Amino acid sequence: MTSVAGTSTTKEGCWPNLLIVGAAKSGTTTLHYALARHPEVFMSYKKEPGYFTWPDEPLQFINNGRLITKPRFLVNRKEDYLKLFAEGCSRRYRGESSTTYLFFYEKTIANIRRLHPEPDAIRILMILRHPVERAFSQYMHKVRDGAEPLTFEQALEQESWRRTHNWHFDYRYVERGFYYPQVKAYLDHFPHVLVLLYDDLRNDTAATLRTVQRFLNIKIMELTYEQELNVSGRPRLMALNWLLKQPNKLKSLAGALIPPAWRRRLRLRLQSLVYRHNLEREVINPETRKKLLDMYAPDIEQLQKLLGRDLSAWLR
């Protein structure tokens, strides 16, 4: 085994040494594609492979009442996972983003340390969002994709039942926001971890990305994204959203003719354009917000002590 700039290269292939681990709906998409613009960094074309959460395990989830046996993004075979980084073997960093890594932290951390040839060389990035806002944004994400027929309040009542009946983890709106044990586990098990806040990325994207580049010890460059990515909301015309998501022959033909990097940028720009004009933002019910905030308060207080950051705004 050889190591180039802390990156593990084995006979099997090149492993990543940069992981963006979540949380979901907290800016991981923006962070992923911004870093992909840096010449020293290669980010996988497939986002959310989740390999270290389910390596060589069957992938079966219920999505809106339907059994899904081949989730669109997840990669559970090592040979397929390592192919994601083949083009970036010469880069200083090869990375991927999987929000499952934060939520399913116990098994993910165990699998990273068991399977990765150099786990202590990995740089871990995580980004956290106000847990109530994150939960509602995740709910609106499922509404956007036509996969959530219930109101937010009804969905919260069904969350425990859905978990018991193996519904997709994206339906666990509230459970995913208890950050303290998730973050602490990564800080305890890895020497190179940077924790960011969604508010910082949103309010000063350039400064936050400079912080990330300093953490990675790479050249400081302007990497800001011009548009918000992967936004949530209620579609005015669901057909437009379905057109973006569903495979068709025209999209397949265009994809075969366009290089992957350009294909990715084109898809992101088209997606952002459609979402910006086709989605209507909704606001959480104030009573529901207070109920959830009371539930999250002890976890937030523990988290701010762990990080040494003032999170009092989250508690108001």
N, C-alpha and C positions, 0 to 999 in steps of 0.2 A: 504493500500500500504506500502511495506517495501522497504528499500534501503540498498543494500550491496555494500560498496566501491563506492558509487555514482552511482550504477547501479539500474535502476528501475525494480522492480519485482511486477507485478500486478496479479490479478486473471486471466487475459487474457493470461499472459505469460511474458517472459523476453524481455525487450526492449534493443536496443543497446545504449551504452553511448560513442561510438567512431565512427565518420563518416569521411571518406576520401572523399572529395567533388570535386576533380578534380584538374587541367583541363584535358580534354581528351588528350591522346597521350603525357603525360608529366611525366610518371613514376608511375602512380597510381597502375598499376598491380604489379610492383616490390615492391612497398611499402606495398601493401596489403599482398602479400605472404611472405614477409620478416617478417612482424609483426605476421603473423600466426604461425611462429616458436617459438614465445615467450610463455613460460608457463603461464604467467599471462594474455595473450590476446587470445581471440577466434575471428577469422575472419570468416565470413559466407562463406560456400563453394560456394555459388552463388555470383559472382561479378556482379555489376551493376543492382541491383534489382530496384532502382529508386522509391521506394515506396512513399516517401514523395513528389515526384513531381506529381504523378498521383494516389493518394489514392482513390480507389473505382471509378475511371474514366475508360471509355472504352479506349482501346489501339489500335489505328488504324493508320498506317503510310504507305506511299508509299515507297518501296525500289526498286530502279532501275526499276520503272514503274509498279511494282506488289504490290497489296494491301496486307499488313501484318496485321492480326487481333490478332495474338498471338505471339508478339515478344519473342524471345528465352530467354532473360535474365530478362526482367522486371517483377516485382511482384506488383500487384495493389490491392490485398486483404489483410486486416490486419492479418487474421488468418494464411495466407500463409507466410506473412512477419515475424511474430513472430516465426514461426516454424524454420526459418533460424538460430535462436539463442538458440534454446532449449537445444542443447548440451553444450552450454557455460554458463549456468546460474551460475555456481560456480566460473567462472573466474572474475578477477577484471575488465577487459574490454571485452565487446562484440562489435565487429565492423563490418562495411560493407563499400564498396566503390562504389559510384555512381557519375559519372562525370556529370550527368544531374543536380545534386544539385547545381553546380556552375553556369552553363549556365542559367538554369531556376530558378535563385536565389530568385526572388520575391515570387513566389507561393510556392517554396520549404520551404523557411524560415517561411512563414505564416503557412504552414501545420505542420512543426516541432513544432512550438510554440503552435499550436492548438491541436495536437494529442499526442505528447510525454508527458508522465506524469511528467518528470523532464527535461525540455529543457536546463536549465542553468547548468545542470550537465554534459552535453555532451561535449566531447573534439572534436574539429574540426581540421582536418588536410587538408591543401590544398597545391598543388604543381603546380607551374606555369612554362611554357616553353616559350621561345622566340615566340611571336605570329605568325610570318611568318613561322618559322620552324614547329610550331605546326599545322598550317593550311595545309601545304604541306604534313606533315606526316599523317594527317587525310585523306587527299585525297589519298595518296598511300595505306593507310589501306583499303579503299574501292576498290581500284584497286586490291590489294592483294586478296580480297574476291570475285573478279569477279563481283562487284556491281557498277562499275564506268566506263562507256564506253567512256567518254569524256576526252579530254586533260584538264590539270589543268586550263588553260586560258578559255576554253569553259565552264568548270564547274563553274568558278567564274562568268561568264556572266549569267549563268542559276540559280545562287543561290537564287536570289530574287523570280524568277518564281517558283522554287521548294518549297520555303517556303510557298508561297501563295497557292500552290496546295498540301500542307500537306505531302511533302516528309519527310522522316525520318530526325531527327535533326542532324544526322551525316553528312548530306550533306551541312550543314551550316558552311562551312570551315572557312570563314573569320569572320563571326559574333561572333563566340564563343571565339575569341581572344581579345575582348575588356574587359580586366580584371578589370579595376579600379572600376566600379560600382558594379561588382560582389563581389570583395574582400571587399570593403568598407561596403557593406550591412552585411556581416557576422561579421566583426569587430564591427559594430554598434549594432548587435542584440545578440551576444553571448560573454560571458566573457572568454572563453578558446579556443583561435584560434591560430594555428601555421601555418605560411605561409613559404613554402619551395620553392627553385628553382630547376628546372630540372638539370641545370648545376652542382649544388652542389651534387645532388644525383648521377649523372653520373660520375663526376670526383673524388668524395670521398664518396662512398656509406657508408662505415663504420662510418665515422664521422657524416654524415647526420642522420643515424639511431641511433647513440648515442644521438644526439640532440632530436630526436623524443622520445626516451626512457626517457630522462630527463624531457621532457614536460609532459609525462604521469606519471612521478614519479614511474617508475618500475625499476627492477633490470637491470643494463647495461649488455647486452650480445652481442656476435658476431652473427649478423643476416644477413650478406651480402649474396646476391644471386650470384651464380656462373655464371649465364648466363643472357643476356639481354632478357626480356620477351615482348611478344606482339609487335614485330618489324614489320615495314611496308616495302613494296617493291613490285616490279613487278615480279610475278612468272615466272620461267623458264618453269615449268610444272604445269599448273593450276589444273590438275587432282590430284596432291598430296595435294594441298590446300583444294580441295573439299573433299577429303578423311578425312581430319582432321575435317571438319565442319559438314558434313552430318551424320545423324544418320544411323546406320545399326545394324543388329542382333548380329554380332560379338562384336561390341563395347558395346551393351546393356548387353550381357551375361557377358562380362568381368567386366563391371561396377557393376553388381549384386554380383559378387564374391569378389570384392576388397573393403576393407574399404574406406570410403569417403576420409580420409586424404591421404592415399596412392594413391588412384585413382587420386586425384588432382595433387600430385607430379609427377606421371607417365605421366599424360596428359600434364603437363607443360614442362617436359623434352622432350617428343616426339615432341610437338609443336615447342619448341625452336630449336631442331635438324633439323626438316624439314625446318623451316623458315631460319635458318642459311645457309643451303646449296641450298635452292630452290629460294631464293629471290635475286633480283638484285636491288641495291640502285640506285636511280636517283637523279638528282640535279635540283633544281628549276631554271627557266630562270632568269638571272640577272635583266632584265628589269621588269619582274613581281615582283621579290623580292623588287626592289626599289619602285615600285608603291604601294605595300602593306605596306612597311615600312613607307612611307610618310603618309599613311592612319592611321597607328597605333601610330605614334609619339606622338601626344597630349595625348593619353591614357597612353602610357608608362611613359611620364613625370609626369603625375598625380600619377601614381602608385608608382613611386620611392619616391615621396614626402610622400605618405601615409605610405609606408613601412619603410622609412628611409634607403633604400638600394640603392647602386649605380647600376643603370641599363643602364649606358651609353653604355655598350657593345651591348645592344639590339638596340641602335639607330645608330650604325655604319654600 
